[in-house]
Amino acid sequence: MSNNRRRKLARTFVGASLLIVIGAGFSSSLTDHGNASTEIIKTGTAGYMQVVVASGETIWSIAQMLNTGGRSDLSSVVDQIVSANGLASTDIKPGTKLWVPIK
């Protein structure tokens, strides 16, 4: 096996492992809050992942689920979600796909 091929394989393995760890961490943070209804559909770049909004969820409830990293200001998490998705308001509907910060 060539050196370049080994490097590519190692990078692929590290990337896949990171996605699994991030997904597991988000899943456990959802279950800790009793509402594991938001579905993660894919991860993005620059610390964001995409989720599907479940019935009864709001940007504020999603931000609260994500606020496990010690962020003191919940409104800043909401602002990040609104900005990342180019939303005109915080009103969202079930089934909406949103990019949300993972850190």
A tleap script that builds the chain and sets N, CA, C and O, in Angstrom:
source leaprc.protein.ff14SB
mol = sequence {
  NMET SER ASN ASN ARG ARG ARG LYS LEU ALA
  ARG THR PHE VAL GLY ALA SER LEU LEU ILE
  VAL ILE GLY ALA GLY PHE SER SER SER LEU
  THR ASP HIE GLY ASN ALA SER THR GLU ILE
  ILE LYS THR GLY THR ALA GLY TYR MET GLN
  VAL VAL VAL ALA SER GLY GLU THR ILE TRP
  SER ILE ALA GLN MET LEU ASN THR GLY GLY
  ARG SER ASP LEU SER SER VAL VAL ASP GLN
  ILE VAL SER ALA ASN GLY LEU ALA SER THR
  ASP ILE LYS PRO GLY THR LYS LEU TRP VAL
  PRO ILE CLYS
}
set mol.1.N position { 0.849 -1.170 0.000 }
set mol.1.CA position { 0.000 0.000 0.000 }
set mol.1.C position { 0.899 1.239 0.000 }
set mol.1.O position { 1.843 1.323 0.786 }
set mol.2.N position { 0.608 2.186 -0.872 }
set mol.2.CA position { 1.448 3.368 -0.974 }
set mol.2.C position { 1.237 4.288 0.226 }
set mol.2.O position { 0.223 4.211 0.921 }
set mol.3.N position { 2.210 5.151 0.449 }
set mol.3.CA position { 2.168 6.092 1.570 }
set mol.3.C position { 0.988 7.058 1.436 }
set mol.3.O position { 0.315 7.354 2.424 }
set mol.4.N position { 0.735 7.551 0.217 }
set mol.4.CA position { -0.391 8.462 -0.012 }
set mol.4.C position { -1.721 7.783 0.266 }
set mol.4.O position { -2.634 8.387 0.830 }
set mol.5.N position { -1.821 6.534 -0.130 }
set mol.5.CA position { -3.059 5.797 0.089 }
set mol.5.C position { -3.297 5.577 1.585 }
set mol.5.O position { -4.431 5.672 2.053 }
set mol.6.N position { -2.246 5.290 2.323 }
set mol.6.CA position { -2.364 5.125 3.781 }
set mol.6.C position { -2.822 6.423 4.434 }
set mol.6.O position { -3.666 6.408 5.330 }
set mol.7.N position { -2.268 7.540 3.988 }
set mol.7.CA position { -2.662 8.840 4.540 }
set mol.7.C position { -4.133 9.132 4.274 }
set mol.7.O position { -4.852 9.585 5.165 }
set mol.8.N position { -4.578 8.873 3.048 }
set mol.8.CA position { -5.979 9.100 2.712 }
set mol.8.C position { -6.889 8.211 3.551 }
set mol.8.O position { -7.926 8.659 4.039 }
set mol.9.N position { -6.501 6.963 3.715 }
set mol.9.CA position { -7.280 6.037 4.521 }
set mol.9.C position { -7.330 6.498 5.978 }
set mol.9.O position { -8.380 6.429 6.617 }
set mol.10.N position { -6.206 6.964 6.497 }
set mol.10.CA position { -6.154 7.450 7.877 }
set mol.10.C position { -7.035 8.685 8.042 }
set mol.10.O position { -7.756 8.794 9.034 }
set mol.11.N position { -6.990 9.617 7.089 }
set mol.11.CA position { -7.828 10.812 7.151 }
set mol.11.C position { -9.303 10.451 7.094 }
set mol.11.O position { -10.118 11.020 7.821 }
set mol.12.N position { -9.642 9.510 6.233 }
set mol.12.CA position { -11.035 9.069 6.126 }
set mol.12.C position { -11.503 8.458 7.441 }
set mol.12.O position { -12.606 8.740 7.909 }
set mol.13.N position { -10.662 7.626 8.026 }
set mol.13.CA position { -11.010 6.986 9.299 }
set mol.13.C position { -11.184 8.025 10.403 }
set mol.13.O position { -12.140 7.952 11.176 }
set mol.14.N position { -10.273 8.989 10.485 }
set mol.14.CA position { -10.359 10.037 11.509 }
set mol.14.C position { -11.620 10.872 11.301 }
set mol.14.O position { -12.320 11.180 12.266 }
set mol.15.N position { -11.915 11.239 10.069 }
set mol.15.CA position { -13.113 12.024 9.772 }
set mol.15.C position { -14.389 11.283 10.131 }
set mol.15.O position { -15.298 11.859 10.729 }
set mol.16.N position { -14.461 10.009 9.769 }
set mol.16.CA position { -15.644 9.216 10.101 }
set mol.16.C position { -15.791 9.057 11.604 }
set mol.16.O position { -16.901 9.129 12.132 }
set mol.17.N position { -14.684 8.840 12.293 }
set mol.17.CA position { -14.726 8.701 13.753 }
set mol.17.C position { -15.218 9.984 14.402 }
set mol.17.O position { -16.008 9.944 15.345 }
set mol.18.N position { -14.754 11.116 13.900 }
set mol.18.CA position { -15.180 12.410 14.440 }
set mol.18.C position { -16.677 12.613 14.262 }
set mol.18.O position { -17.350 13.089 15.176 }
set mol.19.N position { -17.202 12.261 13.102 }
set mol.19.CA position { -18.641 12.393 12.854 }
set mol.19.C position { -19.449 11.510 13.799 }
set mol.19.O position { -20.508 11.916 14.277 }
set mol.20.N position { -18.958 10.318 14.067 }
set mol.20.CA position { -19.649 9.412 14.987 }
set mol.20.C position { -19.648 9.992 16.392 }
set mol.20.O position { -20.674 9.964 17.071 }
set mol.21.N position { -18.514 10.517 16.838 }
set mol.21.CA position { -18.418 11.099 18.177 }
set mol.21.C position { -19.330 12.314 18.302 }
set mol.21.O position { -20.026 12.459 19.308 }
set mol.22.N position { -19.338 13.181 17.303 }
set mol.22.CA position { -20.189 14.371 17.329 }
set mol.22.C position { -21.658 13.947 17.369 }
set mol.22.O position { -22.439 14.484 18.154 }
set mol.23.N position { -22.025 13.004 16.539 }
set mol.23.CA position { -23.407 12.525 16.521 }
set mol.23.C position { -23.820 11.911 17.844 }
set mol.23.O position { -24.933 12.143 18.316 }
set mol.24.N position { -22.934 11.127 18.449 }
set mol.24.CA position { -23.240 10.508 19.744 }
set mol.24.C position { -23.381 11.572 20.820 }
set mol.24.O position { -24.269 11.475 21.667 }
set mol.25.N position { -22.535 12.573 20.805 }
set mol.25.CA position { -22.622 13.650 21.789 }
set mol.25.C position { -23.908 14.431 21.654 }
set mol.25.O position { -24.533 14.770 22.658 }
set mol.26.N position { -24.318 14.725 20.424 }
set mol.26.CA position { -25.563 15.454 20.216 }
set mol.26.C position { -26.752 14.603 20.630 }
set mol.26.O position { -27.702 15.104 21.233 }
set mol.27.N position { -26.701 13.321 20.305 }
set mol.27.CA position { -27.788 12.418 20.683 }
set mol.27.C position { -27.942 12.341 22.188 }
set mol.27.O position { -29.063 12.369 22.695 }
set mol.28.N position { -26.830 12.244 22.918 }
set mol.28.CA position { -26.926 12.154 24.371 }
set mol.28.C position { -27.411 13.466 24.968 }
set mol.28.O position { -28.112 13.456 25.980 }
set mol.29.N position { -27.054 14.593 24.366 }
set mol.29.CA position { -27.540 15.871 24.897 }
set mol.29.C position { -29.038 16.009 24.672 }
set mol.29.O position { -29.723 16.639 25.478 }
set mol.30.N position { -29.559 15.435 23.599 }
set mol.30.CA position { -30.994 15.477 23.361 }
set mol.30.C position { -31.737 14.610 24.368 }
set mol.30.O position { -32.762 15.024 24.909 }
set mol.31.N position { -31.226 13.415 24.621 }
set mol.31.CA position { -31.917 12.531 25.549 }
set mol.31.C position { -31.822 13.047 26.971 }
set mol.31.O position { -32.709 12.771 27.779 }
set mol.32.N position { -30.775 13.786 27.302 }
set mol.32.CA position { -30.660 14.370 28.628 }
set mol.32.C position { -31.768 15.370 28.895 }
set mol.32.O position { -32.122 15.606 30.051 }
set mol.33.N position { -32.322 15.963 27.845 }
set mol.33.CA position { -33.368 16.958 28.008 }
set mol.33.C position { -34.760 16.368 27.793 }
set mol.33.O position { -35.752 17.096 27.826 }
set mol.34.N position { -34.839 15.070 27.577 }
set mol.34.CA position { -36.128 14.410 27.469 }
set mol.34.C position { -36.807 14.541 26.116 }
set mol.34.O position { -37.881 13.969 25.932 }
set mol.35.N position { -36.237 15.261 25.163 }
set mol.35.CA position { -36.827 15.418 23.844 }
set mol.35.C position { -35.803 15.054 22.792 }
set mol.35.O position { -35.008 15.900 22.382 }
set mol.36.N position { -35.809 13.836 22.358 }
set mol.36.CA position { -34.872 13.400 21.325 }
set mol.36.C position { -35.560 13.387 19.978 }
set mol.36.O position { -35.330 12.482 19.176 }
set mol.37.N position { -36.397 14.371 19.716 }
set mol.37.CA position { -37.199 14.354 18.516 }
set mol.37.C position { -36.513 14.997 17.315 }
set mol.37.O position { -36.864 14.682 16.178 }
set mol.38.N position { -35.554 15.880 17.530 }
set mol.38.CA position { -34.861 16.507 16.411 }
set mol.38.C position { -33.970 15.471 15.739 }
set mol.38.O position { -33.230 14.752 16.411 }
set mol.39.N position { -34.042 15.397 14.440 }
set mol.39.CA position { -33.286 14.415 13.677 }
set mol.39.C position { -32.074 15.080 13.037 }
set mol.39.O position { -32.207 16.073 12.321 }
set mol.40.N position { -30.896 14.530 13.298 }
set mol.40.CA position { -29.676 15.020 12.648 }
set mol.40.C position { -29.625 14.397 11.267 }
set mol.40.O position { -29.665 13.173 11.137 }
set mol.41.N position { -29.537 15.228 10.230 }
set mol.41.CA position { -29.509 14.650 8.893 }
set mol.41.C position { -28.137 14.700 8.236 }
set mol.41.O position { -27.835 13.852 7.397 }
set mol.42.N position { -27.305 15.656 8.587 }
set mol.42.CA position { -25.931 15.641 8.085 }
set mol.42.C position { -25.105 16.673 8.831 }
set mol.42.O position { -25.633 17.635 9.389 }
set mol.43.N position { -23.820 16.456 8.830 }
set mol.43.CA position { -22.933 17.423 9.455 }
set mol.43.C position { -22.359 18.314 8.376 }
set mol.43.O position { -22.223 17.916 7.219 }
set mol.44.N position { -22.031 19.506 8.770 }
set mol.44.CA position { -21.479 20.466 7.829 }
set mol.44.C position { -20.073 20.844 8.214 }
set mol.44.O position { -19.399 20.138 8.965 }
set mol.45.N position { -19.650 21.947 7.699 }
set mol.45.CA position { -18.323 22.432 8.001 }
set mol.45.C position { -18.406 23.561 9.014 }
set mol.45.O position { -19.491 24.066 9.303 }
set mol.46.N position { -17.303 23.940 9.531 }
set mol.46.CA position { -17.176 25.087 10.427 }
set mol.46.C position { -18.046 24.967 11.669 }
set mol.46.O position { -18.596 25.963 12.139 }
set mol.47.N position { -18.176 23.750 12.208 }
set mol.47.CA position { -18.871 23.566 13.472 }
set mol.47.C position { -20.379 23.585 13.419 }
set mol.47.O position { -21.015 23.916 14.420 }
set mol.48.N position { -20.981 23.243 12.291 }
set mol.48.CA position { -22.433 23.198 12.170 }
set mol.48.C position { -22.887 21.826 11.695 }
set mol.48.O position { -22.151 21.120 11.006 }
set mol.49.N position { -24.105 21.459 12.069 }
set mol.49.CA position { -24.739 20.261 11.528 }
set mol.49.C position { -26.177 20.619 11.181 }
set mol.49.O position { -26.719 21.602 11.685 }
set mol.50.N position { -26.783 19.824 10.328 }
set mol.50.CA position { -28.143 20.112 9.898 }
set mol.50.C position { -29.106 19.182 10.627 }
set mol.50.O position { -28.863 17.981 10.740 }
set mol.51.N position { -30.198 19.753 11.119 }
set mol.51.CA position { -31.231 18.988 11.811 }
set mol.51.C position { -32.578 19.267 11.172 }
set mol.51.O position { -32.755 20.276 10.490 }
set mol.52.N position { -33.531 18.364 11.397 }
set mol.52.CA position { -34.899 18.562 10.935 }
set mol.52.C position { -35.739 18.907 12.154 }
set mol.52.O position { -35.712 18.194 13.156 }
set mol.53.N position { -36.479 19.995 12.067 }
set mol.53.CA position { -37.313 20.458 13.174 }
set mol.53.C position { -38.506 19.516 13.340 }
set mol.53.O position { -39.214 19.219 12.378 }
set mol.54.N position { -38.718 19.052 14.573 }
set mol.54.CA position { -39.843 18.176 14.885 }
set mol.54.C position { -41.041 19.020 15.333 }
set mol.54.O position { -40.893 20.185 15.700 }
set mol.55.N position { -42.201 18.423 15.294 }
set mol.55.CA position { -43.421 19.097 15.716 }
set mol.55.C position { -43.299 19.571 17.165 }
set mol.55.O position { -42.864 18.818 18.036 }
set mol.56.N position { -43.681 20.808 17.412 }
set mol.56.CA position { -43.638 21.361 18.759 }
set mol.56.C position { -42.325 22.018 19.131 }
set mol.56.O position { -42.228 22.647 20.185 }
set mol.57.N position { -41.318 21.887 18.293 }
set mol.57.CA position { -40.027 22.498 18.588 }
set mol.57.C position { -39.981 23.935 18.085 }
set mol.57.O position { -40.655 24.299 17.121 }
set mol.58.N position { -39.178 24.730 18.754 }
set mol.58.CA position { -38.928 26.113 18.366 }
set mol.58.C position { -37.421 26.300 18.262 }
set mol.58.O position { -36.651 25.440 18.689 }
set mol.59.N position { -37.009 27.416 17.696 }
set mol.59.CA position { -35.568 27.705 17.674 }
set mol.59.C position { -35.045 27.766 19.099 }
set mol.59.O position { -33.928 27.328 19.378 }
set mol.60.N position { -35.857 28.313 20.004 }
set mol.60.CA position { -35.424 28.440 21.398 }
set mol.60.C position { -35.255 27.072 22.055 }
set mol.60.O position { -34.301 26.867 22.805 }
set mol.61.N position { -36.169 26.127 21.786 }
set mol.61.CA position { -36.039 24.797 22.390 }
set mol.61.C position { -34.845 24.046 21.806 }
set mol.61.O position { -34.165 23.310 22.521 }
set mol.62.N position { -34.589 24.229 20.507 }
set mol.62.CA position { -33.418 23.601 19.884 }
set mol.62.C position { -32.147 24.218 20.450 }
set mol.62.O position { -31.193 23.503 20.755 }
set mol.63.N position { -32.126 25.537 20.592 }
set mol.63.CA position { -30.957 26.218 21.168 }
set mol.63.C position { -30.710 25.733 22.600 }
set mol.63.O position { -29.562 25.557 23.008 }
set mol.64.N position { -31.775 25.519 23.353 }
set mol.64.CA position { -31.626 25.025 24.732 }
set mol.64.C position { -31.003 23.631 24.737 }
set mol.64.O position { -30.152 23.341 25.578 }
set mol.65.N position { -31.415 22.762 23.805 }
set mol.65.CA position { -30.827 21.423 23.709 }
set mol.65.C position { -29.343 21.497 23.375 }
set mol.65.O position { -28.552 20.679 23.845 }
set mol.66.N position { -28.971 22.475 22.566 }
set mol.66.CA position { -27.578 22.631 22.142 }
set mol.66.C position { -26.739 23.331 23.197 }
set mol.66.O position { -25.511 23.288 23.132 }
set mol.67.N position { -27.361 23.961 24.147 }
set mol.67.CA position { -26.671 24.807 25.113 }
set mol.67.C position { -26.069 23.999 26.261 }
set mol.67.O position { -26.182 24.388 27.423 }
set mol.68.N position { -25.430 22.874 25.933 }
set mol.68.CA position { -24.826 22.038 26.958 }
set mol.68.C position { -23.358 22.380 27.170 }
set mol.68.O position { -22.746 21.890 28.120 }
set mol.69.N position { -22.791 23.193 26.322 }
set mol.69.CA position { -21.374 23.507 26.399 }
set mol.69.C position { -21.047 24.676 27.297 }
set mol.69.O position { -19.937 25.204 27.227 }
set mol.70.N position { -21.970 25.099 28.136 }
set mol.70.CA position { -21.682 26.171 29.067 }
set mol.70.C position { -21.902 27.568 28.522 }
set mol.70.O position { -21.435 28.539 29.115 }
set mol.71.N position { -22.607 27.691 27.396 }
set mol.71.CA position { -22.911 29.031 26.891 }
set mol.71.C position { -23.868 29.694 27.865 }
set mol.71.O position { -24.902 29.120 28.207 }
set mol.72.N position { -23.544 30.872 28.306 }
set mol.72.CA position { -24.377 31.532 29.302 }
set mol.72.C position { -25.542 32.287 28.680 }
set mol.72.O position { -26.535 32.548 29.359 }
set mol.73.N position { -25.442 32.640 27.418 }
set mol.73.CA position { -26.459 33.457 26.779 }
set mol.73.C position { -27.171 32.659 25.695 }
set mol.73.O position { -26.646 32.488 24.595 }
set mol.74.N position { -28.365 32.171 26.010 }
set mol.74.CA position { -29.142 31.361 25.071 }
set mol.74.C position { -29.489 32.149 23.812 }
set mol.74.O position { -29.569 31.574 22.727 }
set mol.75.N position { -29.694 33.448 23.944 }
set mol.75.CA position { -30.052 34.253 22.771 }
set mol.75.C position { -28.929 34.275 21.737 }
set mol.75.O position { -29.200 34.428 20.546 }
set mol.76.N position { -27.664 34.125 22.171 }
set mol.76.CA position { -26.567 34.082 21.194 }
set mol.76.C position { -26.618 32.803 20.369 }
set mol.76.O position { -26.254 32.814 19.193 }
set mol.77.N position { -27.060 31.708 20.965 }
set mol.77.CA position { -27.219 30.455 20.217 }
set mol.77.C position { -28.350 30.615 19.201 }
set mol.77.O position { -28.220 30.192 18.053 }
set mol.78.N position { -29.454 31.222 19.623 }
set mol.78.CA position { -30.573 31.483 18.715 }
set mol.78.C position { -30.108 32.373 17.570 }
set mol.78.O position { -30.443 32.114 16.414 }
set mol.79.N position { -29.344 33.415 17.871 }
set mol.79.CA position { -28.820 34.311 16.831 }
set mol.79.C position { -27.946 33.553 15.837 }
set mol.79.O position { -28.005 33.820 14.637 }
set mol.80.N position { -27.137 32.613 16.320 }
set mol.80.CA position { -26.292 31.808 15.426 }
set mol.80.C position { -27.147 30.971 14.487 }
set mol.80.O position { -26.846 30.867 13.298 }
set mol.81.N position { -28.211 30.375 15.011 }
set mol.81.CA position { -29.100 29.550 14.179 }
set mol.81.C position { -29.794 30.407 13.131 }
set mol.81.O position { -29.846 30.029 11.960 }
set mol.82.N position { -30.332 31.565 13.539 }
set mol.82.CA position { -31.016 32.470 12.610 }
set mol.82.C position { -30.050 32.927 11.522 }
set mol.82.O position { -30.393 32.923 10.339 }
set mol.83.N position { -28.851 33.316 11.918 }
set mol.83.CA position { -27.853 33.805 10.968 }
set mol.83.C position { -27.397 32.706 10.000 }
set mol.83.O position { -27.314 32.937 8.794 }
set mol.84.N position { -27.104 31.517 10.525 }
set mol.84.CA position { -26.601 30.417 9.690 }
set mol.84.C position { -27.622 29.987 8.645 }
set mol.84.O position { -27.255 29.465 7.592 }
set mol.85.N position { -28.901 30.203 8.933 }
set mol.85.CA position { -29.953 29.768 8.025 }
set mol.85.C position { -30.603 30.904 7.247 }
set mol.85.O position { -31.516 30.671 6.455 }
set mol.86.N position { -30.133 32.143 7.468 }
set mol.86.CA position { -30.670 33.293 6.746 }
set mol.86.C position { -32.158 33.512 7.009 }
set mol.86.O position { -32.907 33.899 6.112 }
set mol.87.N position { -32.574 33.261 8.249 }
set mol.87.CA position { -33.986 33.398 8.591 }
set mol.87.C position { -34.346 34.861 8.860 }
set mol.87.O position { -33.532 35.626 9.378 }
set mol.88.N position { -35.568 35.236 8.504 }
set mol.88.CA position { -36.046 36.595 8.763 }
set mol.88.C position { -36.618 36.717 10.167 }
set mol.88.O position { -36.719 37.821 10.702 }
set mol.89.N position { -36.995 35.586 10.769 }
set mol.89.CA position { -37.543 35.590 12.124 }
set mol.89.C position { -37.204 34.253 12.794 }
set mol.89.O position { -36.558 33.393 12.194 }
set mol.90.N position { -37.642 34.095 14.023 }
set mol.90.CA position { -37.394 32.836 14.737 }
set mol.90.C position { -38.532 31.846 14.555 }
set mol.90.O position { -38.513 30.774 15.162 }
set mol.91.N position { -39.520 32.177 13.737 }
set mol.91.CA position { -40.632 31.262 13.469 }
set mol.91.C position { -40.177 30.157 12.524 }
set mol.91.O position { -39.638 30.425 11.450 }
set mol.92.N position { -40.402 28.897 12.942 }
set mol.92.CA position { -40.031 27.750 12.105 }
set mol.92.C position { -41.179 26.749 12.111 }
set mol.92.O position { -42.013 26.750 13.016 }
set mol.93.N position { -41.211 25.902 11.097 }
set mol.93.CA position { -42.255 24.891 10.962 }
set mol.93.C position { -41.642 23.502 11.049 }
set mol.93.O position { -40.476 23.316 10.703 }
set mol.94.N position { -42.425 22.519 11.512 }
set mol.94.CA position { -41.930 21.135 11.518 }
set mol.94.C position { -41.492 20.723 10.118 }
set mol.94.O position { -42.123 21.077 9.122 }
set mol.95.N position { -40.413 19.980 10.064 }
set mol.95.CA position { -39.872 19.534 8.784 }
set mol.95.C position { -38.815 20.463 8.211 }
set mol.95.O position { -38.122 20.105 7.259 }
set mol.96.N position { -38.686 21.666 8.791 }
set mol.96.CA position { -37.669 22.617 8.332 }
set mol.96.C position { -36.285 22.068 8.638 }
set mol.96.O position { -36.043 21.555 9.731 }
set mol.97.N position { -35.386 22.173 7.683 }
set mol.97.CA position { -33.993 21.767 7.890 }
set mol.97.C position { -33.201 22.989 8.322 }
set mol.97.O position { -33.200 24.011 7.636 }
set mol.98.N position { -32.525 22.881 9.464 }
set mol.98.CA position { -31.755 23.999 10.002 }
set mol.98.C position { -30.306 23.602 10.232 }
set mol.98.O position { -30.020 22.487 10.667 }
set mol.99.N position { -29.397 24.520 9.939 }
set mol.99.CA position { -28.010 24.368 10.336 }
set mol.99.C position { -27.893 24.904 11.759 }
set mol.99.O position { -28.303 26.031 12.038 }
set mol.100.N position { -27.335 24.095 12.657 }
set mol.100.CA position { -27.190 24.494 14.048 }
set mol.100.C position { -25.739 24.308 14.487 }
set mol.100.O position { -25.065 23.398 14.006 }
set mol.101.N position { -25.248 25.162 15.396 }
set mol.101.CA position { -23.864 25.025 15.862 }
set mol.101.C position { -23.706 23.783 16.726 }
set mol.101.O position { -24.599 23.441 17.501 }
set mol.102.N position { -22.570 23.111 16.593 }
set mol.102.CA position { -22.329 21.934 17.420 }
set mol.102.C position { -21.393 22.236 18.567 }
set mol.102.O position { -21.141 21.363 19.398 }
set mol.103.N position { -20.878 23.433 18.636 }
set mol.103.CA position { -20.010 23.805 19.753 }
set mol.103.C position { -20.585 24.988 20.454 }
set mol.103.O position { -20.008 25.468 21.430 }
savepdb mol mol.pdb
quit
